[in-house]
Amino acid sequence: MDKLWAPWRVEYIRHPGPGCFLCAAVRHKDPGAVLVIEKGRSALSIMNRYPYNNGHVMVAPLRHIGVVEQLDDEEIIEINRLQVRLVTALRQALKPQGFNIGVNQGVVAGAGVADHIHYHIVPRWTGDTNFMPILAETKVISEAVLGTYRQIQAELRRIDNP
């Protein structure tokens, strides 16, 4: 595999931080500093700092729980409400042609953070699995996460103030 220069990842590699990054985001005094998109009464949405694709976001309950069976009705409703808002904002901001939406429950299923359940929303475009990952085993993320964060925030403001 060829090397892809991604200097923003070194901060996480060297200093992943103690505990759960989602819980830390819930408690953080400045939600924008940790890329929280929205925080409700029982759930939040947040940018993925290490995205699979441009616009990769996550939605999680505020409570530190590891499996969907532990979600209460309020969390289920708010998580789904946040997902719909994000898909709407992403569709306007980034013009994707589709989405992967799902959850990896447990390490064996691919969860990087197995003890705090979270849902992924990954925008998709025709050709986003182009020759780079197939031939060069390299994924190209064409926009900085902070730029995408700002676009999503702007679209959410437009949704709320038509």
Protein Blocks (a to p, Z undefined) as FASTA:
>chain_A
ZZdddfklmmmmmmnogajfklmmmmpmblmlnopabdcfkbccdddfbbfbehiacddd
fbdcfbfklpcfklmmmmmmmmmmmmmmmmmmnopabdcddddehjknopablmlccddd
ddddehilcfklmmnopacdfbdfklmmmmmmmmmmmmmmZZ
